[in-house]
Every structure is written in structure tokens, then in C-alpha cells.
Amino acid sequence: MRLALGAAPRQVLWLVTTRGLILALVGVVVGVSLAYVAGRSMQALLAGITPGDAVAMLFAVSVSLVSALAGTMLPAFRASRISPTEALRAD
């Protein structure tokens, strides 16, 4: 729809990617917080890792953000390549 209103494909790509990554960042913050709390409560069951292990948390955050970026890029590319007439016709 934004393309039909005059937005550049680059702007649509940026919008879709940014919104997806913001959602992913919120999920990462909540997930890391809950993982730390759960790890502290189950510390006896953890084998060879502490609940606040920075390397493990950094690896999990990195994998999550890279997969979120990959997951938002495909819809963003599709949204930026749709023709304005198709966008208007779909509404």
C-alpha cells in the first residue's frame, strides 16, 4: 500500500525489517530475562554451565537475532517488489 502512495521500495524494505527486528529484540530481552531466572531456580540441574554464562547467552542472542533478520528479509523483499496496482487491488 505504501508503494502505491509513493514510497520507495527501499523505504518499504526498511520499514518491514525494522518492525520485525524490534519485535525480535523485545523477545530476546524477555527471553534472556526468563532464562536467567529459570536457570537460577534450576542451578543444580545445569551441567557445566552457570545460569548467567555470558558466552551461552551471547550465542543464543546472536542466533536469535540472525534468524529473525533472515526471517524478516524475505517478506521485506517481497513487500518492496510488489507493484502498486497489485497492492491497491488487494485492498
DRENMIKOL-207957 format. One record per residue (C-alpha): residue in one letter; residue number from 1; x, y, z. Coordinates in steps of 0.001 Angstrom, whole numbers, plus 500000, padded with zeros to 6 digits. Example, Ala and Ser with C-alpha at 12.3 -4.5 7.8 and 13.67 -1.06 7.14 Angstrom:
REM DRENMIKOL-207957
+---+-----+--------+--------+--------+
| r |   k |     c1 |     c2 |     c3 |
+---+-----+--------+--------+--------+
| A |   1 | 512300 | 495500 | 507800 |
| S |   2 | 513670 | 498940 | 507140 |
+---+-----+--------+--------+--------+
//
This chain:
REM DRENMIKOL-207957
+---+-----+--------+--------+--------+
| r |   k |     c1 |     c2 |     c3 |
+---+-----+--------+--------+--------+
| M |   1 | 500000 | 500000 | 500000 |
| R |   2 | 502835 | 502401 | 500783 |
| L |   3 | 504301 | 501809 | 497343 |
| A |   4 | 501029 | 502920 | 495787 |
| L |   5 | 501201 | 506098 | 497869 |
| G |   6 | 504669 | 506962 | 496595 |
| A |   7 | 507078 | 505269 | 498998 |
| A |   8 | 510336 | 503998 | 497579 |
| P |   9 | 510959 | 500248 | 497692 |
| R |  10 | 513938 | 500927 | 499963 |
| Q |  11 | 511636 | 502620 | 502488 |
| V |  12 | 509262 | 499648 | 502495 |
| L |  13 | 512199 | 497272 | 502931 |
| W |  14 | 513471 | 499343 | 505870 |
| L |  15 | 510019 | 499544 | 507480 |
| V |  16 | 509296 | 495820 | 507367 |
| T |  17 | 512791 | 494843 | 508502 |
| T |  18 | 512850 | 497373 | 511338 |
| R |  19 | 509491 | 496322 | 512716 |
| G |  20 | 510481 | 492660 | 512611 |
| L |  21 | 513766 | 493282 | 514377 |
| I |  22 | 512156 | 495432 | 517067 |
| L |  23 | 509784 | 492590 | 517808 |
| A |  24 | 512725 | 490171 | 517894 |
| L |  25 | 514669 | 492424 | 520275 |
| V |  26 | 511732 | 492568 | 522670 |
| G |  27 | 511546 | 488782 | 522533 |
| V |  28 | 515279 | 488455 | 523177 |
| V |  29 | 515147 | 490745 | 526211 |
| V |  30 | 512192 | 488873 | 527696 |
| G |  31 | 513696 | 485501 | 526812 |
| V |  32 | 517101 | 486223 | 528308 |
| S |  33 | 515496 | 487539 | 531470 |
| L |  34 | 513296 | 484483 | 531865 |
| A |  35 | 516182 | 482141 | 531014 |
| Y |  36 | 518321 | 483709 | 533701 |
| V |  37 | 515563 | 483413 | 536312 |
| A |  38 | 514804 | 479832 | 535304 |
| G |  39 | 518494 | 478973 | 535338 |
| R |  40 | 518899 | 480349 | 538840 |
| S |  41 | 515972 | 478266 | 540064 |
| M |  42 | 517314 | 475086 | 538433 |
| Q |  43 | 521020 | 475670 | 539062 |
| A |  44 | 521548 | 472172 | 540441 |
| L |  45 | 520360 | 470590 | 537186 |
| L |  46 | 522708 | 472564 | 534932 |
| A |  47 | 525754 | 470556 | 533922 |
| G |  48 | 528927 | 472572 | 533414 |
| I |  49 | 527274 | 475934 | 532865 |
| T |  50 | 526271 | 478735 | 535176 |
| P |  51 | 522877 | 480428 | 534811 |
| G |  52 | 524426 | 483737 | 533796 |
| D |  53 | 527090 | 482327 | 531443 |
| A |  54 | 527841 | 485233 | 529111 |
| V |  55 | 529096 | 483070 | 526239 |
| A |  56 | 525983 | 480895 | 526183 |
| M |  57 | 523664 | 483904 | 526442 |
| L |  58 | 525555 | 485795 | 523738 |
| F |  59 | 525407 | 482770 | 521443 |
| A |  60 | 521668 | 482362 | 522000 |
| V |  61 | 521030 | 486067 | 521402 |
| S |  62 | 523160 | 486030 | 518246 |
| V |  63 | 521400 | 483005 | 516792 |
| S |  64 | 518010 | 484503 | 517620 |
| L |  65 | 518764 | 487861 | 516027 |
| V |  66 | 520343 | 486370 | 512901 |
| S |  67 | 517360 | 484076 | 512390 |
| A |  68 | 514974 | 486989 | 512977 |
| L |  69 | 516851 | 489068 | 510410 |
| A |  70 | 516691 | 486239 | 507910 |
| G |  71 | 513014 | 485734 | 508679 |
| T |  72 | 512160 | 489385 | 508096 |
| M |  73 | 514215 | 489908 | 504956 |
| L |  74 | 512156 | 487606 | 502700 |
| P |  75 | 508805 | 489292 | 503448 |
| A |  76 | 510521 | 492674 | 503236 |
| F |  77 | 511896 | 491920 | 499771 |
| R |  78 | 508501 | 490672 | 498647 |
| A |  79 | 506763 | 493748 | 500012 |
| S |  80 | 509224 | 496067 | 498300 |
| R |  81 | 508817 | 494384 | 494909 |
| I |  82 | 505026 | 494300 | 494657 |
| S |  83 | 503590 | 496607 | 492057 |
| P |  84 | 501434 | 499497 | 493304 |
| T |  85 | 498447 | 498371 | 491227 |
| E |  86 | 498530 | 494914 | 492819 |
| A |  87 | 498726 | 496487 | 496268 |
| L |  88 | 495690 | 498649 | 495606 |
| R |  89 | 493787 | 495798 | 494021 |
| A |  90 | 494386 | 493599 | 497100 |
| D |  91 | 492755 | 496181 | 499382 |
+---+-----+--------+--------+--------+
//
